[in-house]
Amino acid sequence: MERTIKLKTLAEARSLVGPFDRNLRAIEKEYNVKLVLRGEFVKISGKLNNILRAEEYIHSLLEQITTPQLTVSKPTEKEKKKDKSQKREIAFLLPQPAVGKPIGPKTKGQREYVEAIKKYDIVFGIGPAGTGKTYLAMASAVEALKSGFVRRIILTRPAIEAGESLGYLPGDMYEKISPYLRPLYDALYDMMEAERIEKYLDTGIIEVAPLAYMRGRTLNDAFIILDEAQNATQEQMKMFLTRLGYDSKAVITGDITQSDLPGGKPIGLLQAMDVLKSIEGIRFVFFTGADVVRHELVQKIIEAYEKISSPR
């Protein structure tokens, strides 16, 4: 894993390096990374968390440079604690497609959502269609995989239309569940080459499965997306949330006004909103019609339906 910092001037580079590369060696030793200076660029190599900590420290040093002789001191205990508390945060930009418009948050709600995914291990994105809940979650997952933060992506969704009983449908498991995971596939193919996606599916780096297939598993070192969570029962939601393993993140998306659960079954997403709202480390982000980024008429349609569904 590598990251690069561009310095403003050669003088700044000399100040950062110090006599006989003393400063670089001190930073390497403290953060267990490899630093290489080439002109006005510093390349940082090593494990992702170490790189992010070293990068943050170097930026803080650059802000303090006022003379050519900068002496690097060891981080204080307070700085070390800050580093440790931030190690679970993904520091990434969203992946950019080879063709088409750049990917990124376009509204206040979307920016809040992307920032929450960076900082929290469990994030709920709740709101109407067209707000980018699934798309931005997928973009975050792809970038986490590319940056080495996770080793695999797991995509799941309640196959409510098939009653979670897929045995009678033709084809293998992927062929059976694919129609219900189509929105996830669509987003994925916007962000990665088709050949790579197929390879990752074959090797298990990317896994797609109905929610029922998550039972009994522990999902380590993974970025997990549960889409259409309003169609998960209370039992399924609890089951899914307790699958989270070490070094994993989960994003749960849903629209509580669009549940297809049969027979008036209680919605697991609603229960989760109530039961988990005060747990530190879990973040709920609520989207509104103002966050819709589809055709402008979609936003007006959502607002019109909200008016007739609200209490009079």
C-alpha atoms as a printed R data frame, in Angstrom:
    type eleno elety resid chain resno       x       y       z
1   ATOM     1    CA   MET     A     1   0.000   0.000   0.000
2   ATOM     2    CA   GLU     A     2   1.328   3.444  -0.939
3   ATOM     3    CA   ARG     A     3   0.258   7.052  -0.644
4   ATOM     4    CA   THR     A     4   2.001  10.205  -1.865
5   ATOM     5    CA   ILE     A     5   2.232  13.688  -0.383
6   ATOM     6    CA   LYS     A     6   3.080  16.597  -2.699
7   ATOM     7    CA   LEU     A     7   5.208  19.268  -1.069
8   ATOM     8    CA   LYS     A     8   4.860  22.921  -2.039
9   ATOM     9    CA   THR     A     9   8.533  23.714  -2.596
10  ATOM    10    CA   LEU     A    10  11.965  22.101  -2.537
11  ATOM    11    CA   ALA     A    11  12.770  24.222   0.519
12  ATOM    12    CA   GLU     A    12   9.825  22.639   2.320
13  ATOM    13    CA   ALA     A    13  11.115  19.208   1.266
14  ATOM    14    CA   ARG     A    14  14.592  19.949   2.676
15  ATOM    15    CA   SER     A    15  13.109  21.134   5.949
16  ATOM    16    CA   LEU     A    16  10.985  18.029   6.269
17  ATOM    17    CA   VAL     A    17  13.861  15.649   5.507
18  ATOM    18    CA   GLY     A    18  16.363  17.282   7.876
19  ATOM    19    CA   PRO     A    19  20.149  16.785   7.925
20  ATOM    20    CA   PHE     A    20  21.226  13.336   6.665
21  ATOM    21    CA   ASP     A    21  17.541  12.358   6.269
22  ATOM    22    CA   ARG     A    22  17.282  12.314  10.057
23  ATOM    23    CA   ASN     A    23  13.665  13.436  10.174
24  ATOM    24    CA   LEU     A    24  12.469  10.867   7.644
25  ATOM    25    CA   ARG     A    25  14.205   8.054   9.509
26  ATOM    26    CA   ALA     A    26  12.610   9.161  12.793
27  ATOM    27    CA   ILE     A    27   9.138   9.135  11.238
28  ATOM    28    CA   GLU     A    28   9.788   5.725   9.643
29  ATOM    29    CA   LYS     A    29  10.805   4.256  12.977
30  ATOM    30    CA   GLU     A    30   7.934   5.763  14.923
31  ATOM    31    CA   TYR     A    31   5.163   4.767  12.476
32  ATOM    32    CA   ASN     A    32   6.697   1.626  10.942
33  ATOM    33    CA   VAL     A    33   6.531   2.906   7.352
34  ATOM    34    CA   LYS     A    34   8.970   3.490   4.493
35  ATOM    35    CA   LEU     A    35   9.458   7.065   3.255
36  ATOM    36    CA   VAL     A    36  11.041   8.001  -0.078
37  ATOM    37    CA   LEU     A    37  11.535  11.603  -1.228
38  ATOM    38    CA   ARG     A    38  11.596  12.246  -4.988
39  ATOM    39    CA   GLY     A    39  11.752  15.940  -5.842
40  ATOM    40    CA   GLU     A    40   8.684  17.501  -4.245
41  ATOM    41    CA   PHE     A    41   6.905  14.208  -3.557
42  ATOM    42    CA   VAL     A    42   7.084  12.007  -0.466
43  ATOM    43    CA   LYS     A    43   5.989   8.403  -1.001
44  ATOM    44    CA   ILE     A    44   4.766   6.525   2.086
45  ATOM    45    CA   SER     A    45   4.695   2.712   1.977
46  ATOM    46    CA   GLY     A    46   3.484   0.196   4.543
47  ATOM    47    CA   LYS     A    47   0.288  -0.983   6.181
48  ATOM    48    CA   LEU     A    48  -2.726   1.245   5.597
49  ATOM    49    CA   ASN     A    49  -3.292   2.291   9.220
50  ATOM    50    CA   ASN     A    50   0.417   3.105   9.677
51  ATOM    51    CA   ILE     A    51   0.431   5.111   6.445
52  ATOM    52    CA   LEU     A    52  -2.604   7.152   7.512
53  ATOM    53    CA   ARG     A    53  -1.057   7.932  10.914
54  ATOM    54    CA   ALA     A    54   2.284   8.889   9.380
55  ATOM    55    CA   GLU     A    55   0.566  10.994   6.721
56  ATOM    56    CA   GLU     A    56  -1.393  12.919   9.335
57  ATOM    57    CA   TYR     A    57   1.779  13.511  11.379
58  ATOM    58    CA   ILE     A    58   3.721  14.724   8.324
59  ATOM    59    CA   HIS     A    59   0.931  17.165   7.439
60  ATOM    60    CA   SER     A    60   1.006  18.516  11.003
61  ATOM    61    CA   LEU     A    61   4.778  18.977  10.722
62  ATOM    62    CA   LEU     A    62   4.485  20.763   7.392
63  ATOM    63    CA   GLU     A    63   2.110  23.267   8.969
64  ATOM    64    CA   GLN     A    64   4.802  24.093  11.563
65  ATOM    65    CA   ILE     A    65   7.732  24.525   9.176
66  ATOM    66    CA   THR     A    66   9.081  28.073   9.366
67  ATOM    67    CA   THR     A    67  12.855  27.496   9.000
68  ATOM    68    CA   PRO     A    68  15.024  25.121   6.977
69  ATOM    69    CA   GLN     A    69  15.969  23.183  10.119
70  ATOM    70    CA   LEU     A    70  12.996  21.274  11.418
71  ATOM    71    CA   THR     A    71  13.615  18.843  14.253
72  ATOM    72    CA   VAL     A    72  11.193  15.947  14.486
73  ATOM    73    CA   SER     A    73  10.231  15.046  18.020
74  ATOM    74    CA   LYS     A    74   8.430  11.884  19.021
75  ATOM    75    CA   PRO     A    75   4.630  12.194  19.136
76  ATOM    76    CA   THR     A    76   3.258  12.983  22.568
77  ATOM    77    CA   GLU     A    77   1.083  10.501  24.432
78  ATOM    78    CA   LYS     A    78  -1.920  12.668  23.567
79  ATOM    79    CA   GLU     A    79  -1.049  12.472  19.847
80  ATOM    80    CA   LYS     A    80  -0.587   8.713  20.072
81  ATOM    81    CA   LYS     A    81  -3.987   8.310  21.721
82  ATOM    82    CA   LYS     A    82  -5.525  10.453  18.984
83  ATOM    83    CA   ASP     A    83  -3.875   8.246  16.340
84  ATOM    84    CA   LYS     A    84  -5.213   5.116  18.014
85  ATOM    85    CA   SER     A    85  -8.731   6.486  18.297
86  ATOM    86    CA   GLN     A    86  -8.775   7.332  14.581
87  ATOM    87    CA   LYS     A    87  -7.335   4.118  13.187
88  ATOM    88    CA   ARG     A    88 -10.747   2.708  12.231
89  ATOM    89    CA   GLU     A    89 -11.564   5.640   9.996
90  ATOM    90    CA   ILE     A    90 -11.331   5.056   6.265
91  ATOM    91    CA   ALA     A    91  -9.515   7.945   4.636
92  ATOM    92    CA   PHE     A    92 -10.484   7.671   0.998
93  ATOM    93    CA   LEU     A    93 -11.834   9.458  -2.001
94  ATOM    94    CA   LEU     A    94 -14.662   7.810  -3.849
95  ATOM    95    CA   PRO     A    95 -13.635   5.825  -6.945
96  ATOM    96    CA   GLN     A    96 -13.995   7.630 -10.234
97  ATOM    97    CA   PRO     A    97 -15.427   5.865 -13.305
98  ATOM    98    CA   ALA     A    98 -13.367   5.665 -16.483
99  ATOM    99    CA   VAL     A    99 -16.310   7.146 -18.379
100 ATOM   100    CA   GLY     A   100 -19.058   9.422 -17.131
101 ATOM   101    CA   LYS     A   101 -19.530  11.943 -14.362
102 ATOM   102    CA   PRO     A   102 -17.351  11.878 -11.230
103 ATOM   103    CA   ILE     A   103 -18.735  10.026  -8.214
104 ATOM   104    CA   GLY     A   104 -19.231  11.977  -5.023
105 ATOM   105    CA   PRO     A   105 -21.794  13.377  -2.594
106 ATOM   106    CA   LYS     A   106 -23.923  16.123  -4.119
107 ATOM   107    CA   THR     A   107 -26.138  17.141  -1.200
108 ATOM   108    CA   LYS     A   108 -25.693  17.896   2.483
109 ATOM   109    CA   GLY     A   109 -27.319  14.598   3.426
110 ATOM   110    CA   GLN     A   110 -25.058  12.647   1.075
111 ATOM   111    CA   ARG     A   111 -21.941  14.333   2.464
112 ATOM   112    CA   GLU     A   112 -23.029  13.460   5.983
113 ATOM   113    CA   TYR     A   113 -23.603   9.870   4.857
114 ATOM   114    CA   VAL     A   114 -20.169   9.455   3.235
115 ATOM   115    CA   GLU     A   115 -18.434  10.958   6.260
116 ATOM   116    CA   ALA     A   116 -20.355   8.630   8.574
117 ATOM   117    CA   ILE     A   117 -19.266   5.592   6.528
118 ATOM   118    CA   LYS     A   118 -15.646   6.700   6.899
119 ATOM   119    CA   LYS     A   119 -15.867   7.045  10.673
120 ATOM   120    CA   TYR     A   120 -18.344   4.436  11.917
121 ATOM   121    CA   ASP     A   121 -18.384   0.643  11.714
122 ATOM   122    CA   ILE     A   122 -22.173   0.428  11.363
123 ATOM   123    CA   VAL     A   123 -24.110   3.051   9.401
124 ATOM   124    CA   PHE     A   124 -27.811   3.129   8.549
125 ATOM   125    CA   GLY     A   125 -28.830   5.152   5.490
126 ATOM   126    CA   ILE     A   126 -32.594   5.673   5.610
127 ATOM   127    CA   GLY     A   127 -34.685   7.610   3.138
128 ATOM   128    CA   PRO     A   128 -36.535   7.655  -0.193
129 ATOM   129    CA   ALA     A   129 -35.400   6.242  -3.512
130 ATOM   130    CA   GLY     A   130 -32.972   8.300  -5.558
131 ATOM   131    CA   THR     A   131 -31.002   9.705  -2.631
132 ATOM   132    CA   GLY     A   132 -27.844   7.713  -3.403
133 ATOM   133    CA   LYS     A   133 -27.995   5.425  -0.369
134 ATOM   134    CA   THR     A   134 -26.974   2.290  -2.221
135 ATOM   135    CA   TYR     A   135 -24.746   3.959  -4.807
136 ATOM   136    CA   LEU     A   136 -22.572   5.838  -2.314
137 ATOM   137    CA   ALA     A   137 -22.359   2.788  -0.045
138 ATOM   138    CA   MET     A   138 -21.097   0.773  -2.996
139 ATOM   139    CA   ALA     A   139 -18.586   3.483  -3.940
140 ATOM   140    CA   SER     A   140 -17.296   3.490  -0.380
141 ATOM   141    CA   ALA     A   141 -17.008  -0.304  -0.378
142 ATOM   142    CA   VAL     A   142 -15.062  -0.358  -3.659
143 ATOM   143    CA   GLU     A   143 -12.624   2.263  -2.434
144 ATOM   144    CA   ALA     A   144 -12.167   0.461   0.894
145 ATOM   145    CA   LEU     A   145 -11.299  -2.696  -1.062
146 ATOM   146    CA   LYS     A   146  -8.914  -0.889  -3.415
147 ATOM   147    CA   SER     A   147  -7.135   0.857  -0.524
148 ATOM   148    CA   GLY     A   148  -6.619  -2.409   1.364
149 ATOM   149    CA   PHE     A   149  -8.862  -1.454   4.268
150 ATOM   150    CA   VAL     A   150 -10.924  -4.634   3.720
151 ATOM   151    CA   ARG     A   151 -10.253  -7.885   1.853
152 ATOM   152    CA   ARG     A   152 -13.739  -8.449   0.470
153 ATOM   153    CA   ILE     A   153 -17.134  -6.921  -0.235
154 ATOM   154    CA   ILE     A   154 -20.336  -8.715   0.710
155 ATOM   155    CA   LEU     A   155 -23.625  -7.588  -0.846
156 ATOM   156    CA   THR     A   156 -26.910  -8.857   0.497
157 ATOM   157    CA   ARG     A   157 -30.580  -8.082   0.245
158 ATOM   158    CA   PRO     A   158 -33.806  -9.739   1.427
159 ATOM   159    CA   ALA     A   159 -35.227 -11.722  -1.496
160 ATOM   160    CA   ILE     A   160 -38.704 -10.925  -0.301
161 ATOM   161    CA   GLU     A   161 -40.323 -11.427  -3.697
162 ATOM   162    CA   ALA     A   162 -39.179 -15.058  -3.603
163 ATOM   163    CA   GLY     A   163 -40.112 -15.457   0.023
164 ATOM   164    CA   GLU     A   164 -36.435 -16.214   0.775
165 ATOM   165    CA   SER     A   165 -37.187 -19.717  -0.581
166 ATOM   166    CA   LEU     A   166 -35.102 -19.786  -3.728
167 ATOM   167    CA   GLY     A   167 -34.878 -23.510  -4.307
168 ATOM   168    CA   TYR     A   168 -37.641 -23.673  -6.885
169 ATOM   169    CA   LEU     A   169 -36.099 -20.974  -9.076
170 ATOM   170    CA   PRO     A   170 -33.902 -22.126 -12.011
171 ATOM   171    CA   GLY     A   171 -30.110 -21.746 -12.019
172 ATOM   172    CA   ASP     A   172 -27.448 -21.611  -9.316
173 ATOM   173    CA   MET     A   173 -27.624 -19.374  -6.273
174 ATOM   174    CA   TYR     A   174 -26.137 -16.339  -8.043
175 ATOM   175    CA   GLU     A   175 -28.577 -16.634 -10.931
176 ATOM   176    CA   LYS     A   176 -31.478 -16.942  -8.519
177 ATOM   177    CA   ILE     A   177 -30.589 -13.926  -6.413
178 ATOM   178    CA   SER     A   178 -29.234 -11.668  -9.196
179 ATOM   179    CA   PRO     A   179 -32.609 -10.078 -10.066
180 ATOM   180    CA   TYR     A   180 -33.024  -8.957  -6.452
181 ATOM   181    CA   LEU     A   181 -29.480  -7.556  -6.298
182 ATOM   182    CA   ARG     A   182 -29.620  -5.770  -9.647
183 ATOM   183    CA   PRO     A   183 -29.270  -2.245  -8.168
184 ATOM   184    CA   LEU     A   184 -26.082  -3.320  -6.399
185 ATOM   185    CA   TYR     A   185 -24.701  -4.824  -9.597
186 ATOM   186    CA   ASP     A   186 -25.573  -1.668 -11.542
187 ATOM   187    CA   ALA     A   187 -23.615   0.482  -9.100
188 ATOM   188    CA   LEU     A   188 -20.715  -1.965  -9.049
189 ATOM   189    CA   TYR     A   189 -20.355  -1.989 -12.844
190 ATOM   190    CA   ASP     A   190 -20.223   1.817 -12.798
191 ATOM   191    CA   MET     A   191 -17.115   1.693 -10.619
192 ATOM   192    CA   MET     A   192 -15.080  -1.320 -11.732
193 ATOM   193    CA   GLU     A   193 -14.163  -3.069 -14.949
194 ATOM   194    CA   ALA     A   194 -16.449  -5.976 -15.862
195 ATOM   195    CA   GLU     A   195 -13.506  -8.397 -16.098
196 ATOM   196    CA   ARG     A   196 -12.335  -7.549 -12.601
197 ATOM   197    CA   ILE     A   197 -15.834  -7.896 -11.183
198 ATOM   198    CA   GLU     A   198 -16.184 -11.361 -12.693
199 ATOM   199    CA   LYS     A   199 -12.794 -12.365 -11.313
200 ATOM   200    CA   TYR     A   200 -13.678 -11.064  -7.855
201 ATOM   201    CA   LEU     A   201 -17.004 -12.911  -7.920
202 ATOM   202    CA   ASP     A   202 -15.250 -16.137  -8.898
203 ATOM   203    CA   THR     A   203 -12.662 -15.839  -6.125
204 ATOM   204    CA   GLY     A   204 -15.061 -14.639  -3.415
205 ATOM   205    CA   ILE     A   205 -13.504 -11.188  -3.055
206 ATOM   206    CA   ILE     A   206 -16.967  -9.900  -3.953
207 ATOM   207    CA   GLU     A   207 -19.861 -11.994  -2.716
208 ATOM   208    CA   VAL     A   208 -23.556 -11.569  -3.400
209 ATOM   209    CA   ALA     A   209 -26.077 -13.546  -1.404
210 ATOM   210    CA   PRO     A   210 -29.631 -13.320  -0.113
211 ATOM   211    CA   LEU     A   211 -29.955 -12.206   3.482
212 ATOM   212    CA   ALA     A   212 -31.049 -15.661   4.606
213 ATOM   213    CA   TYR     A   213 -27.610 -17.018   3.606
214 ATOM   214    CA   MET     A   214 -25.879 -14.806   6.209
215 ATOM   215    CA   ARG     A   215 -27.134 -16.902   9.102
216 ATOM   216    CA   GLY     A   216 -24.465 -18.598  11.196
217 ATOM   217    CA   ARG     A   217 -21.536 -16.698   9.667
218 ATOM   218    CA   THR     A   218 -18.967 -14.306  11.145
219 ATOM   219    CA   LEU     A   219 -17.858 -11.723   8.584
220 ATOM   220    CA   ASN     A   220 -14.294 -10.539   9.237
221 ATOM   221    CA   ASP     A   221 -12.250  -7.988   7.271
222 ATOM   222    CA   ALA     A   222 -15.223  -7.178   5.059
223 ATOM   223    CA   PHE     A   223 -17.361  -4.281   3.871
224 ATOM   224    CA   ILE     A   224 -20.946  -5.510   4.036
225 ATOM   225    CA   ILE     A   225 -23.936  -3.786   2.445
226 ATOM   226    CA   LEU     A   226 -27.489  -4.755   3.352
227 ATOM   227    CA   ASP     A   227 -29.766  -3.145   0.778
228 ATOM   228    CA   GLU     A   228 -33.561  -2.792   0.944
229 ATOM   229    CA   ALA     A   229 -33.415  -3.384   4.694
230 ATOM   230    CA   GLN     A   230 -37.053  -2.347   5.106
231 ATOM   231    CA   ASN     A   231 -37.874  -5.850   3.840
232 ATOM   232    CA   ALA     A   232 -35.946  -7.567   6.634
233 ATOM   233    CA   THR     A   233 -37.902  -8.950   9.572
234 ATOM   234    CA   GLN     A   234 -36.885  -8.168  13.131
235 ATOM   235    CA   GLU     A   235 -35.246 -11.582  13.443
236 ATOM   236    CA   GLN     A   236 -33.331 -11.137  10.177
237 ATOM   237    CA   MET     A   237 -32.106  -7.676  11.140
238 ATOM   238    CA   LYS     A   238 -30.772  -8.907  14.484
239 ATOM   239    CA   MET     A   239 -29.169 -11.889  12.733
240 ATOM   240    CA   PHE     A   240 -27.455  -9.651  10.181
241 ATOM   241    CA   LEU     A   241 -26.132  -7.106  12.675
242 ATOM   242    CA   THR     A   242 -24.603  -9.830  14.827
243 ATOM   243    CA   ARG     A   243 -22.622 -11.221  11.842
244 ATOM   244    CA   LEU     A   244 -20.144  -8.317  11.969
245 ATOM   245    CA   GLY     A   245 -16.608  -9.548  12.673
246 ATOM   246    CA   TYR     A   246 -13.217  -7.959  13.252
247 ATOM   247    CA   ASP     A   247 -12.068  -5.116  10.962
248 ATOM   248    CA   SER     A   248 -15.412  -4.981   9.175
249 ATOM   249    CA   LYS     A   249 -17.909  -2.275   8.301
250 ATOM   250    CA   ALA     A   250 -21.605  -2.606   7.593
251 ATOM   251    CA   VAL     A   251 -23.899  -0.183   5.769
252 ATOM   252    CA   ILE     A   252 -27.639  -0.807   5.967
253 ATOM   253    CA   THR     A   253 -29.884   1.033   3.519
254 ATOM   254    CA   GLY     A   254 -33.642   1.203   3.373
255 ATOM   255    CA   ASP     A   255 -36.831   3.180   2.925
256 ATOM   256    CA   ILE     A   256 -39.275   2.521   5.765
257 ATOM   257    CA   THR     A   257 -42.211   3.715   3.632
258 ATOM   258    CA   GLN     A   258 -41.654   0.979   1.026
259 ATOM   259    CA   SER     A   259 -41.754  -2.307   2.953
260 ATOM   260    CA   ASP     A   260 -42.983  -5.396   1.095
261 ATOM   261    CA   LEU     A   261 -43.106  -7.670   4.134
262 ATOM   262    CA   PRO     A   262 -46.213  -9.861   3.908
263 ATOM   263    CA   GLY     A   263 -48.960 -10.207   6.464
264 ATOM   264    CA   GLY     A   264 -48.148  -7.065   8.402
265 ATOM   265    CA   LYS     A   265 -44.893  -8.503   9.776
266 ATOM   266    CA   PRO     A   266 -42.994  -6.000  11.957
267 ATOM   267    CA   ILE     A   267 -40.245  -4.195  10.062
268 ATOM   268    CA   GLY     A   268 -36.806  -4.999  11.404
269 ATOM   269    CA   LEU     A   269 -35.429  -1.634  10.290
270 ATOM   270    CA   LEU     A   270 -37.946   0.239  12.429
271 ATOM   271    CA   GLN     A   271 -37.053  -1.827  15.480
272 ATOM   272    CA   ALA     A   272 -33.328  -1.254  14.858
273 ATOM   273    CA   MET     A   273 -33.901   2.501  14.679
274 ATOM   274    CA   ASP     A   274 -35.494   2.380  18.116
275 ATOM   275    CA   VAL     A   275 -33.268  -0.170  19.855
276 ATOM   276    CA   LEU     A   276 -29.865   0.968  18.544
277 ATOM   277    CA   LYS     A   277 -30.241   4.743  18.450
278 ATOM   278    CA   SER     A   278 -28.212   5.361  21.624
279 ATOM   279    CA   ILE     A   279 -25.341   2.934  20.945
280 ATOM   280    CA   GLU     A   280 -22.010   4.665  20.410
281 ATOM   281    CA   GLY     A   281 -20.333   3.563  17.189
282 ATOM   282    CA   ILE     A   282 -23.587   3.189  15.253
283 ATOM   283    CA   ARG     A   283 -24.739   6.105  13.089
284 ATOM   284    CA   PHE     A   284 -28.130   6.775  11.526
285 ATOM   285    CA   VAL     A   285 -28.290   9.127   8.534
286 ATOM   286    CA   PHE     A   286 -31.751  10.193   7.359
287 ATOM   287    CA   PHE     A   287 -32.280  11.389   3.795
288 ATOM   288    CA   THR     A   288 -35.121  13.602   2.587
289 ATOM   289    CA   GLY     A   289 -36.557  14.601  -0.764
290 ATOM   290    CA   ALA     A   290 -33.917  17.339  -0.901
291 ATOM   291    CA   ASP     A   291 -31.268  14.620  -1.298
292 ATOM   292    CA   VAL     A   292 -32.839  13.077  -4.403
293 ATOM   293    CA   VAL     A   293 -30.376  13.270  -7.298
294 ATOM   294    CA   ARG     A   294 -32.458  11.650 -10.021
295 ATOM   295    CA   HIS     A   295 -34.635  13.537 -12.489
296 ATOM   296    CA   GLU     A   296 -36.029  16.711 -10.894
297 ATOM   297    CA   LEU     A   297 -39.540  15.313 -11.261
298 ATOM   298    CA   VAL     A   298 -38.655  12.418  -8.932
299 ATOM   299    CA   GLN     A   299 -38.153  14.852  -6.061
300 ATOM   300    CA   LYS     A   300 -41.536  16.466  -6.762
301 ATOM   301    CA   ILE     A   301 -43.211  13.038  -6.911
302 ATOM   302    CA   ILE     A   302 -41.713  12.062  -3.533
303 ATOM   303    CA   GLU     A   303 -42.845  15.337  -1.973
304 ATOM   304    CA   ALA     A   304 -46.371  14.866  -3.368
305 ATOM   305    CA   TYR     A   305 -46.662  11.365  -1.859
306 ATOM   306    CA   GLU     A   306 -45.238  12.556   1.458
307 ATOM   307    CA   LYS     A   307 -48.040  15.134   1.673
308 ATOM   308    CA   ILE     A   308 -50.825  12.562   1.289
309 ATOM   309    CA   SER     A   309 -49.182  10.080   3.674
310 ATOM   310    CA   SER     A   310 -48.533  12.579   6.477
311 ATOM   311    CA   PRO     A   311 -51.111  12.933   9.297
312 ATOM   312    CA   ARG     A   312 -53.745  15.565   8.665
